[in-house]
Amino acid sequence: MANAAGGSPRLWGLVARELWRRTRRRLRAGPVYRWRFTGRTPERVLIAPPDLRLADPQIAIEIYYGRFPLSGHLVETGGQSPFQIEVANRGWQKSLHGFRWLRHMRAAGTELASANARALVSDWIAIHGGRIAGLAWDPAVTARRIIAWLQHSSVVLQGAEFPFYRAFLKSLAIQIRYLRSMAPEMPDGSERLRARIALAFANLSLPAPASALRNATRNLSEELEQQILPDGGHVSRNPSVVMELLADLLPLRQTYANQAESPPPALLGAIDRMLPALRFFRHQDGSLARFNGMGVTIHDRIAAILRHDDTVGAPLLHAPHSGYERLSTGGVTVIADTGAPPAAELSEDAHAGCLSFEMSSGRQLYVVNSGVDTFGADDFRPLARATAAHSTATLNDTSSARFTHSSSVNDLIGRPLVGGPKEVPCERTDQDGKQGFVASHDGYLGRFGLYHEREMLLSQDGNQLDGADRFFGAKGVLPRNNGRDVVTLRFHLHPDVSLLRDESGRLILTAPGMDSWRFMANGVQPTIEESIFFAGLSGPRRSRQIVISFKASEVPEMRWRMLRIGTAAQQARR
């Protein structure tokens, strides 16, 4: 474990806090303290909050026949209760115990679907409801389950007899008291915020004293103020977290209104900031830019959330608190990571992708980051998080940030990012209709004594994207030729983009019916290498990347350009 910690006091602090947190959780869930979670059973559910997540009645049929397609994995139960079988995939187990799949029963809208939902909930209560232990009672999973049971209580309770009705409400009350006790002990981040959301839902949906709702609202407000940045991003810097939280916060706002309660200003303000932030990260094809844990985008999910966005108009171009820049004009969109990594305790999904960018033209992605395979094997995660999997520069084949790799540490705190850039200054350079920025990071300063600076400029008509990558030492000193100054620039291409060479040997990026782009570099012949796009809808896909290698001591500044040489409309006329 010492090697895994890499001598980092911060990492050891995370390990110690997690061990203490688990110890307190075991104590609180033990037989001596379990009586704290018993108490009065609510008489009824006052209101079932709405659910914005997509639902498919076909999945309800699959579940009825014992096939559970959850978290990207299909498990057949063979007639057993899914809560009794052993499944190695932890993501599948979390999804099962989180009960979000109840929305598919609601979409089916049949008595059979309601009866099946009721039977599965009854199974969970019988198998796991009497013993607070294991993954089923992980606070993050419990928060999801509370929200799902409340949102779909009308489906579960449709046609229910009184004994089940009481058992359902009793179990729900115990889970709520347990989560209320555990929420302060949860790690920083979106799961703790979701726990506060679940408790607010509970106090709105079930009979509760006014003081309980006030406390839940106050705790929710405090968490929102801590986690939602002034520009609408989340402190984890993960675009997918913004999307997931909005899917809970929007129904919560509606539930406050439905119960004639005033939503707290912190909730209204967070939503008003987060909706534009979600649009900030969206390309014109509807997908979210692949930064810091973002994987595949389900376009309909984004559309369902953005229907609630009243701030029509162009997305913001500058997200300084989240650490991102956006260039958008002439049908071309460039989104770049210009921020320091999140705090270690929030960085389990963070990537070493500082100064990476993605570019789309029309509805076609051209330059991308590799993203993550959301439901794939954990073995690929370190590859997807490495700097080489991003459209930026690596120095001496080294990532700009490091991750822990010890299984003993990973089992406790995941794989936090350590030793990344500390200072990432960024300045916008918009002028005369052109949009651009200059940013740099010090992620390589400690190991190699060099800064990386990237400048990008998009022309007013969107036809030309100019870039420059520079490497220099402290106070602008030129790099030394010491064998530790080898730079590799990578431009990962979307799998749907074809790469050709024209008669002059220059690279041409094309896609059927879309714009064509010429790629040029400053006096260097780029090479073409294989790549992997992890964030494919059906899983990882083979792709290619443009690679430029040079020594910073010989070429301290590398300039490159992407030039639009034909639009889809022009190609159609030909």
C-alpha positions as CSV (number, residue, x, y, z in Angstrom):
1,M,0.0,0.0,0.0
2,A,2.9,2.3,0.6
3,N,3.8,2.2,-3.1
4,A,0.3,2.8,-4.1
5,A,0.1,5.8,-1.9
6,G,3.1,7.2,-3.6
7,G,4.2,9.0,-0.5
8,S,1.1,11.3,-0.8
9,P,-0.1,12.4,2.6
10,R,-3.4,13.4,0.9
11,L,-3.9,9.9,-0.4
12,W,-3.2,8.4,3.0
13,G,-5.7,10.9,4.5
14,L,-8.4,9.6,2.0
15,V,-7.7,6.0,3.0
16,A,-7.9,6.8,6.7
17,R,-11.1,8.8,6.3
18,E,-12.7,6.0,4.4
19,L,-11.7,3.3,6.9
20,W,-13.2,5.5,9.7
21,R,-16.3,6.1,7.6
22,R,-16.8,2.3,7.1
23,T,-16.2,1.6,10.8
24,R,-18.9,4.2,11.8
25,R,-21.3,2.8,9.2
26,R,-20.9,-0.8,10.6
27,L,-21.5,0.5,14.1
28,R,-24.5,2.5,13.1
29,A,-26.0,-0.5,11.3
30,G,-25.2,-3.0,14.0
31,P,-27.8,-4.5,16.3
32,V,-27.1,-2.1,19.2
33,Y,-27.9,1.0,17.1
34,R,-30.5,-0.5,14.6
35,W,-33.3,0.4,16.9
36,R,-32.6,4.1,16.0
37,F,-34.1,3.4,12.5
38,T,-37.4,2.0,13.8
39,G,-40.3,4.3,14.5
40,R,-43.7,5.5,13.2
41,T,-44.8,4.1,9.9
42,P,-46.3,6.7,7.5
43,E,-49.9,6.1,6.7
44,R,-49.7,6.8,3.0
45,V,-47.7,8.3,0.1
46,L,-48.9,11.9,-0.4
47,I,-47.5,12.3,-3.9
48,A,-45.4,10.4,-6.4
49,P,-42.7,12.7,-7.8
50,P,-42.2,12.7,-11.6
51,D,-39.3,10.8,-13.2
52,L,-37.5,12.3,-16.2
53,R,-35.4,9.2,-17.1
54,L,-36.3,7.4,-20.2
55,A,-38.5,4.3,-19.8
56,D,-38.9,1.3,-22.1
57,P,-41.9,-1.0,-21.7
58,Q,-40.0,-3.8,-23.5
59,I,-37.6,-3.9,-20.6
60,A,-40.5,-4.5,-18.3
61,I,-41.3,-7.6,-20.3
62,E,-37.7,-8.8,-20.2
63,I,-37.7,-8.4,-16.4
64,Y,-41.0,-10.3,-16.1
65,Y,-39.3,-13.3,-17.8
66,G,-36.3,-13.1,-15.5
67,R,-33.9,-11.2,-17.8
68,F,-32.4,-8.1,-16.1
69,P,-30.6,-5.8,-18.6
70,L,-29.0,-3.4,-16.1
71,S,-25.8,-1.3,-16.2
72,G,-24.9,-2.7,-19.6
73,H,-25.1,-6.3,-18.5
74,L,-27.8,-8.9,-19.0
75,V,-28.4,-11.4,-16.2
76,E,-30.9,-14.3,-16.4
77,T,-32.2,-15.3,-13.0
78,G,-33.6,-18.7,-14.1
79,G,-36.7,-18.4,-12.0
80,Q,-34.9,-17.3,-8.8
81,S,-35.3,-13.9,-7.2
82,P,-32.6,-11.5,-8.6
83,F,-31.9,-10.6,-5.0
84,Q,-30.8,-14.1,-4.1
85,I,-28.3,-14.9,-7.0
86,E,-24.7,-14.0,-6.9
87,V,-23.5,-11.7,-9.7
88,A,-19.9,-10.5,-9.8
89,N,-20.6,-7.3,-11.7
90,R,-20.8,-4.6,-9.0
91,G,-22.4,-2.1,-11.4
92,W,-25.3,-4.5,-12.1
93,Q,-25.8,-5.1,-8.4
94,K,-26.0,-1.4,-7.7
95,S,-28.5,-0.9,-10.5
96,L,-30.6,-3.8,-9.2
97,H,-30.8,-2.6,-5.6
98,G,-31.3,1.0,-6.8
99,F,-34.6,0.1,-8.4
100,R,-34.5,2.8,-11.1
101,W,-35.8,0.0,-13.4
102,L,-39.2,0.4,-11.9
103,R,-39.8,3.2,-14.4
104,H,-40.1,0.5,-17.1
105,M,-43.0,-1.1,-15.3
106,R,-44.6,2.4,-15.1
107,A,-44.1,2.7,-18.9
108,A,-45.7,-0.7,-19.5
109,G,-48.9,0.5,-17.7
110,T,-50.3,-3.0,-17.2
111,E,-51.6,-4.8,-14.2
112,L,-49.1,-7.5,-14.9
113,A,-46.2,-5.0,-14.7
114,S,-47.6,-3.6,-11.5
115,A,-47.9,-7.1,-10.0
116,N,-44.3,-7.9,-11.0
117,A,-43.0,-4.7,-9.6
118,R,-44.8,-5.4,-6.3
119,A,-43.4,-8.9,-6.2
120,L,-39.9,-7.7,-6.7
121,V,-40.2,-5.1,-4.0
122,S,-41.7,-7.7,-1.7
123,D,-38.7,-9.9,-2.4
124,W,-36.2,-7.2,-1.5
125,I,-38.0,-6.4,1.7
126,A,-38.0,-10.1,2.7
127,I,-34.4,-10.7,1.8
128,H,-32.6,-7.4,2.6
129,G,-35.1,-5.3,4.5
130,G,-34.5,-6.9,7.9
131,R,-30.7,-6.7,7.9
132,I,-28.8,-3.5,7.3
133,A,-25.7,-4.8,5.6
134,G,-23.9,-5.2,2.3
135,L,-24.1,-3.3,-1.0
136,A,-27.9,-3.2,-0.8
137,W,-27.6,-0.8,2.1
138,D,-24.7,1.3,0.7
139,P,-25.9,4.9,1.4
140,A,-25.6,5.9,-2.3
141,V,-27.6,2.9,-3.4
142,T,-30.2,3.5,-0.6
143,A,-30.6,7.1,-1.8
144,R,-31.4,5.9,-5.4
145,R,-33.8,3.3,-4.1
146,I,-35.7,5.8,-1.9
147,I,-36.2,8.1,-4.9
148,A,-37.3,5.3,-7.2
149,W,-39.7,3.8,-4.7
150,L,-41.3,7.2,-4.2
151,Q,-41.4,8.1,-7.9
152,H,-43.0,4.8,-8.8
153,S,-45.1,4.1,-5.6
154,S,-48.3,4.4,-7.7
155,V,-47.1,1.5,-9.8
156,V,-45.9,-0.6,-6.9
157,L,-49.0,0.0,-4.8
158,Q,-51.5,-0.4,-7.6
159,G,-53.9,-3.2,-6.5
160,A,-51.8,-3.9,-3.3
161,E,-53.4,-5.5,-0.3
162,F,-53.1,-3.8,3.1
163,P,-50.3,-6.0,4.5
164,F,-48.0,-5.2,1.6
165,Y,-48.9,-1.5,1.7
166,R,-47.9,-1.3,5.3
167,A,-44.7,-3.3,4.8
168,F,-43.7,-1.0,1.9
169,L,-44.2,2.1,3.9
170,K,-42.5,0.6,7.0
171,S,-39.4,-0.4,4.9
172,L,-39.3,3.0,3.2
173,A,-39.4,4.8,6.6
174,I,-36.5,2.7,7.9
175,Q,-34.5,3.4,4.8
176,I,-35.1,7.1,5.1
177,R,-34.1,7.2,8.8
178,Y,-31.0,5.2,8.0
179,L,-30.0,7.5,5.1
180,R,-30.6,10.6,7.3
181,S,-28.1,9.1,9.8
182,M,-25.6,8.2,7.1
183,A,-25.7,11.2,4.9
184,P,-23.3,13.4,6.9
185,E,-20.7,10.5,6.8
186,M,-20.8,10.1,3.0
187,P,-17.8,11.2,1.0
188,D,-17.8,14.6,-0.7
189,G,-19.4,14.5,-4.2
190,S,-22.6,13.9,-6.1
191,E,-23.7,10.8,-4.1
192,R,-23.9,12.9,-0.9
193,L,-25.9,15.5,-2.8
194,R,-28.2,12.8,-4.1
195,A,-28.7,11.6,-0.6
196,R,-29.9,15.1,0.4
197,I,-32.2,15.1,-2.7
198,A,-33.7,11.8,-1.6
199,L,-34.4,13.1,1.9
200,A,-36.0,16.2,0.5
201,F,-38.2,14.0,-1.7
202,A,-39.1,11.9,1.3
203,N,-40.2,14.8,3.4
204,L,-42.3,16.1,0.5
205,S,-43.9,12.8,-0.5
206,L,-44.7,11.4,2.9
207,P,-46.4,12.9,5.9
208,A,-43.7,14.7,7.9
209,P,-43.4,17.5,10.4
210,A,-42.7,20.9,9.0
211,S,-39.4,21.0,11.0
212,A,-38.3,17.8,9.1
213,L,-38.9,19.4,5.7
214,R,-37.1,22.6,6.9
215,N,-34.1,20.6,7.9
216,A,-34.0,18.6,4.7
217,T,-34.3,21.7,2.7
218,R,-31.5,23.5,4.6
219,N,-29.2,20.5,4.2
220,L,-30.0,20.3,0.5
221,S,-29.3,24.0,0.0
222,E,-25.9,23.7,1.8
223,E,-24.9,20.8,-0.4
224,L,-26.0,22.5,-3.6
225,E,-24.0,25.7,-2.7
226,Q,-20.9,23.6,-2.0
227,Q,-21.1,21.4,-5.1
228,I,-22.6,23.4,-7.9
229,L,-20.2,26.0,-9.2
230,P,-21.1,29.5,-10.2
231,D,-21.0,28.6,-13.9
232,G,-23.3,25.6,-13.4
233,G,-20.6,22.9,-13.5
234,H,-20.1,20.3,-10.8
235,V,-17.0,20.3,-8.6
236,S,-16.1,16.9,-10.0
237,R,-15.7,18.6,-13.5
238,N,-17.6,15.6,-15.0
239,P,-20.3,16.7,-17.6
240,S,-22.3,13.5,-17.0
241,V,-22.7,14.4,-13.3
242,V,-24.5,17.6,-14.4
243,M,-26.9,15.6,-16.5
244,E,-27.6,13.0,-13.8
245,L,-28.2,15.6,-11.0
246,L,-30.5,17.6,-13.2
247,A,-32.6,14.4,-13.8
248,D,-33.2,14.4,-10.0
249,L,-33.3,18.2,-9.3
250,L,-35.9,19.1,-11.9
251,P,-38.5,16.6,-10.5
252,L,-37.6,17.8,-7.0
253,R,-38.4,21.4,-8.0
254,Q,-41.7,20.2,-9.4
255,T,-42.5,18.3,-6.3
256,Y,-42.0,21.4,-4.1
257,A,-44.4,23.2,-6.4
258,N,-47.0,20.4,-6.4
259,Q,-47.0,20.4,-2.6
260,A,-47.5,24.2,-2.5
261,E,-44.0,24.5,-0.9
262,S,-41.6,27.2,-2.0
263,P,-38.5,25.6,-3.5
264,P,-35.3,26.9,-1.8
265,P,-33.5,29.6,-3.7
266,A,-30.4,27.4,-3.8
267,L,-32.3,24.7,-5.7
268,L,-33.7,27.2,-8.2
269,G,-30.4,28.9,-8.6
270,A,-28.5,25.6,-9.1
271,I,-31.0,24.5,-11.8
272,D,-30.8,27.8,-13.6
273,R,-27.0,27.5,-13.7
274,M,-26.8,23.8,-14.6
275,L,-29.1,23.8,-17.6
276,P,-26.9,26.3,-19.6
277,A,-23.9,24.3,-18.4
278,L,-25.3,21.2,-19.9
279,R,-25.8,23.0,-23.2
280,F,-22.2,24.3,-22.9
281,F,-20.9,20.7,-23.0
282,R,-23.1,19.6,-25.9
283,H,-22.0,19.3,-29.5
284,Q,-24.4,19.9,-32.4
285,D,-24.9,16.1,-32.8
286,G,-26.4,16.1,-29.3
287,S,-23.6,14.3,-27.5
288,L,-21.7,15.7,-24.5
289,A,-18.0,16.3,-24.7
290,R,-15.9,13.4,-23.4
291,F,-14.0,14.9,-20.4
292,N,-13.4,13.6,-16.9
293,G,-15.5,10.5,-16.9
294,M,-18.1,11.3,-19.6
295,G,-18.9,8.2,-21.7
296,V,-21.7,7.5,-24.2
297,T,-24.5,10.1,-24.5
298,I,-28.1,8.9,-24.8
299,H,-29.4,11.8,-26.9
300,D,-33.0,11.4,-25.8
301,R,-32.0,11.8,-22.2
302,I,-30.4,15.1,-22.9
303,A,-33.4,16.3,-24.8
304,A,-35.8,15.3,-22.0
305,I,-33.8,17.5,-19.6
306,L,-33.2,20.4,-21.9
307,R,-37.0,20.7,-22.5
308,H,-37.0,22.4,-19.1
309,D,-34.4,25.0,-20.2
310,D,-36.0,28.4,-20.7
311,T,-32.7,30.1,-21.4
312,V,-33.0,29.8,-25.2
313,G,-30.1,31.0,-27.2
314,A,-26.4,30.2,-27.8
315,P,-24.6,28.4,-25.0
316,L,-22.1,30.2,-22.9
317,L,-18.5,30.2,-24.3
318,H,-16.6,30.5,-21.0
319,A,-16.9,28.3,-17.9
320,P,-14.0,29.6,-15.8
321,H,-15.1,27.9,-12.5
322,S,-15.5,24.5,-14.1
323,G,-12.3,25.0,-16.2
324,Y,-13.6,24.7,-19.8
325,E,-13.6,26.9,-22.9
326,R,-16.0,26.7,-25.9
327,L,-15.4,28.2,-29.4
328,S,-18.5,28.1,-31.6
329,T,-19.2,29.8,-34.8
330,G,-19.9,29.0,-38.5
331,G,-21.4,25.6,-37.5
332,V,-18.1,24.5,-35.8
333,T,-17.8,23.8,-32.1
334,V,-14.6,23.4,-30.1
335,I,-14.7,22.4,-26.4
336,A,-11.5,22.4,-24.4
337,D,-10.4,21.4,-20.9
338,T,-8.6,24.3,-19.4
339,G,-8.9,23.6,-15.7
340,A,-7.0,21.9,-12.9
341,P,-8.1,18.4,-11.8
342,P,-10.7,18.3,-9.0
343,A,-9.8,17.6,-5.4
344,A,-8.5,14.1,-4.8
345,E,-11.6,13.0,-3.0
346,L,-13.7,14.0,-6.0
347,S,-11.4,12.6,-8.7
348,E,-12.2,8.9,-8.9
349,D,-13.5,9.5,-12.5
350,A,-11.3,12.4,-13.4
351,H,-8.9,12.2,-16.4
352,A,-5.4,13.4,-17.1
353,G,-6.7,15.4,-20.1
354,C,-5.6,18.9,-19.3
355,L,-5.6,21.1,-22.5
356,S,-7.4,18.4,-24.5
357,F,-10.1,19.4,-26.9
358,E,-12.9,18.1,-29.1
359,M,-14.1,19.6,-32.4
360,S,-17.3,19.0,-34.3
361,S,-18.6,20.5,-37.6
362,G,-22.3,20.4,-38.1
363,R,-23.6,17.2,-36.7
364,Q,-20.3,15.3,-37.1
365,L,-17.6,14.9,-34.5
366,Y,-14.1,15.0,-36.0
367,V,-11.5,15.4,-33.2
368,V,-12.5,13.7,-29.9
369,N,-11.2,12.3,-26.7
370,S,-11.5,8.5,-26.2
371,G,-14.1,8.9,-23.4
372,V,-14.9,5.9,-21.2
373,D,-16.8,2.7,-21.7
374,T,-19.5,3.4,-19.1
375,F,-20.5,-0.2,-18.6
376,G,-17.2,-1.9,-19.7
377,A,-14.5,-3.7,-17.7
378,D,-12.7,-1.7,-15.1
379,D,-9.4,-2.8,-16.7
380,F,-9.8,-0.3,-19.5
381,R,-10.5,2.7,-17.2
382,P,-6.8,3.5,-16.6
383,L,-6.2,3.5,-20.4
384,A,-9.2,5.8,-21.0
385,R,-8.0,8.2,-18.2
386,A,-4.4,8.5,-19.5
387,T,-3.3,11.7,-21.2
388,A,-2.5,9.7,-24.4
389,A,-6.2,8.9,-24.7
390,H,-7.0,12.6,-25.1
391,S,-6.4,15.1,-28.0
392,T,-3.6,16.9,-26.3
393,A,0.2,16.6,-25.8
394,T,2.1,14.1,-23.7
395,L,5.7,14.6,-22.6
396,N,8.0,11.6,-22.6
397,D,5.0,9.2,-22.9
398,T,3.9,10.3,-19.5
399,S,0.5,11.4,-18.3
400,S,0.1,14.9,-16.9
401,A,-1.5,13.3,-13.8
402,R,-1.2,10.0,-12.1
403,F,-3.6,7.5,-10.6
404,T,-3.3,4.9,-7.8
405,H,-3.1,1.3,-9.0
406,S,-3.0,-0.7,-5.7
407,S,-6.0,-3.0,-5.3
408,S,-5.9,-2.5,-1.6
409,V,-6.3,1.3,-2.0
410,N,-8.7,1.0,-5.0
411,D,-11.1,-1.2,-3.0
412,L,-11.3,1.6,-0.4
413,I,-11.3,4.9,-2.3
414,G,-11.4,3.9,-6.0
415,R,-8.6,5.4,-8.2
416,P,-8.2,9.0,-7.3
417,L,-6.1,11.3,-9.4
418,V,-2.9,12.4,-7.7
419,G,0.0,14.6,-8.7
420,G,-1.7,16.5,-11.6
421,P,-1.5,20.1,-12.7
422,K,-1.9,22.7,-9.9
423,E,-2.0,25.9,-11.9
424,V,-3.9,26.2,-15.2
425,P,-4.1,29.8,-16.1
426,C,-6.4,30.6,-19.1
427,E,-7.2,33.8,-21.0
428,R,-9.8,34.4,-23.7
429,T,-8.5,36.0,-26.9
430,D,-11.7,36.8,-28.7
431,Q,-11.3,39.6,-31.2
432,D,-13.0,40.8,-34.4
433,G,-15.4,37.9,-34.5
434,K,-12.7,35.3,-33.9
435,Q,-12.8,33.2,-30.8
436,G,-9.9,31.8,-29.0
437,F,-8.0,31.2,-25.8
438,V,-4.5,30.7,-24.4
439,A,-4.0,28.2,-21.5
440,S,-1.1,26.4,-19.9
441,H,-0.5,23.8,-17.2
442,D,2.3,22.8,-14.9
443,G,1.6,19.1,-14.8
444,Y,5.0,18.3,-16.2
445,L,7.0,20.9,-14.3
446,G,7.9,18.7,-11.3
447,R,9.1,15.8,-13.3
448,F,10.5,17.4,-16.4
449,G,10.8,21.1,-15.6
450,L,8.5,22.1,-18.5
451,Y,5.2,23.9,-18.9
452,H,2.7,23.1,-21.7
453,E,0.9,26.0,-23.3
454,R,-1.9,25.6,-25.9
455,E,-3.4,28.4,-28.0
456,M,-6.4,27.9,-30.2
457,L,-8.2,30.4,-32.5
458,L,-11.4,29.8,-34.5
459,S,-12.0,32.1,-37.5
460,Q,-15.2,34.2,-37.7
461,D,-16.7,32.0,-40.4
462,G,-15.6,28.8,-38.6
463,N,-13.6,27.6,-41.6
464,Q,-10.2,27.7,-39.9
465,L,-9.0,26.4,-36.6
466,D,-5.5,27.4,-35.7
467,G,-3.6,25.8,-32.8
468,A,-0.2,26.2,-31.3
469,D,1.5,24.0,-28.6
470,R,4.5,25.4,-26.7
471,F,6.9,24.0,-24.1
472,F,9.1,26.1,-21.9
473,G,10.7,26.1,-18.5
474,A,10.4,28.4,-15.6
475,K,10.5,32.1,-16.6
476,G,10.1,31.1,-20.2
477,V,13.5,29.4,-20.5
478,L,13.8,27.2,-23.6
479,P,13.8,23.4,-23.1
480,R,17.1,21.6,-22.9
481,N,18.1,18.7,-25.1
482,N,18.4,16.2,-22.3
483,G,16.4,13.3,-23.6
484,R,13.5,14.3,-21.4
485,D,11.8,16.7,-23.9
486,V,10.1,14.3,-26.3
487,V,6.6,15.6,-27.2
488,T,3.8,13.6,-28.8
489,L,0.7,15.6,-30.0
490,R,-2.4,13.4,-30.5
491,F,-5.6,14.2,-32.4
492,H,-8.0,11.3,-31.9
493,L,-10.6,11.0,-34.6
494,H,-14.2,9.9,-34.3
495,P,-14.7,6.4,-35.7
496,D,-17.0,7.7,-38.4
497,V,-14.3,10.0,-39.8
498,S,-12.2,8.8,-42.8
499,L,-8.6,9.9,-43.1
500,L,-7.1,10.4,-46.6
501,R,-4.1,12.2,-48.2
502,D,-4.4,14.6,-51.0
503,E,-2.0,14.9,-54.0
504,S,0.4,17.0,-51.8
505,G,0.4,14.4,-49.0
506,R,-1.7,16.5,-46.7
507,L,-4.3,14.8,-44.5
508,I,-8.0,15.2,-45.3
509,L,-10.7,14.3,-42.7
510,T,-14.0,13.4,-44.3
511,A,-17.3,11.9,-43.3
512,P,-20.2,10.9,-45.6
513,G,-22.3,13.9,-46.5
514,M,-20.4,16.1,-44.0
515,D,-17.7,18.8,-44.2
516,S,-14.2,17.9,-45.3
517,W,-11.2,19.3,-43.3
518,R,-7.5,19.5,-44.2
519,F,-5.0,19.0,-41.3
520,M,-1.6,20.7,-41.6
521,A,1.3,21.0,-39.1
522,N,4.3,23.4,-39.1
523,G,6.9,21.7,-41.3
524,V,6.2,18.2,-40.0
525,Q,4.6,15.2,-41.7
526,P,2.1,13.8,-39.2
527,T,1.7,10.0,-38.9
528,I,-1.4,8.0,-38.6
529,E,-1.8,5.4,-35.8
530,E,-4.5,3.2,-34.4
531,S,-6.8,4.4,-31.6
532,I,-9.8,3.3,-29.6
533,F,-13.0,5.3,-29.0
534,F,-14.2,3.9,-25.7
535,A,-17.5,5.9,-25.7
536,G,-19.2,4.1,-28.5
537,L,-23.0,3.4,-28.1
538,S,-22.4,-0.3,-28.5
539,G,-19.0,-0.3,-26.7
540,P,-15.4,0.5,-27.7
541,R,-14.8,1.0,-31.4
542,R,-11.6,1.1,-33.4
543,S,-10.5,4.5,-34.6
544,R,-7.4,6.4,-35.8
545,Q,-5.4,9.3,-34.5
546,I,-3.1,11.9,-36.0
547,V,0.2,11.9,-34.2
548,I,3.0,14.5,-34.3
549,S,6.3,13.7,-32.5
550,F,9.1,16.2,-31.9
551,K,11.7,17.3,-29.4
552,A,10.7,20.5,-27.5
553,S,14.4,21.6,-27.4
554,E,14.4,21.6,-31.3
555,V,10.8,22.8,-31.8
556,P,9.6,24.7,-28.7
557,E,6.4,25.8,-30.6
558,M,4.4,23.5,-32.9
559,R,1.7,25.2,-35.0
560,W,-1.1,23.3,-36.6
561,R,-4.2,24.1,-38.6
562,M,-7.5,22.5,-39.5
563,L,-9.0,24.1,-42.6
564,R,-12.5,23.4,-43.9
565,I,-12.1,22.8,-47.7
566,G,-15.7,21.8,-48.5
567,T,-19.1,21.9,-46.8
568,A,-21.7,19.1,-47.0
569,A,-23.9,21.5,-49.1
570,Q,-21.1,22.0,-51.6
571,Q,-20.4,18.3,-51.9
572,A,-24.1,17.7,-52.5
573,R,-24.1,20.2,-55.4
574,R,-21.2,18.4,-57.0
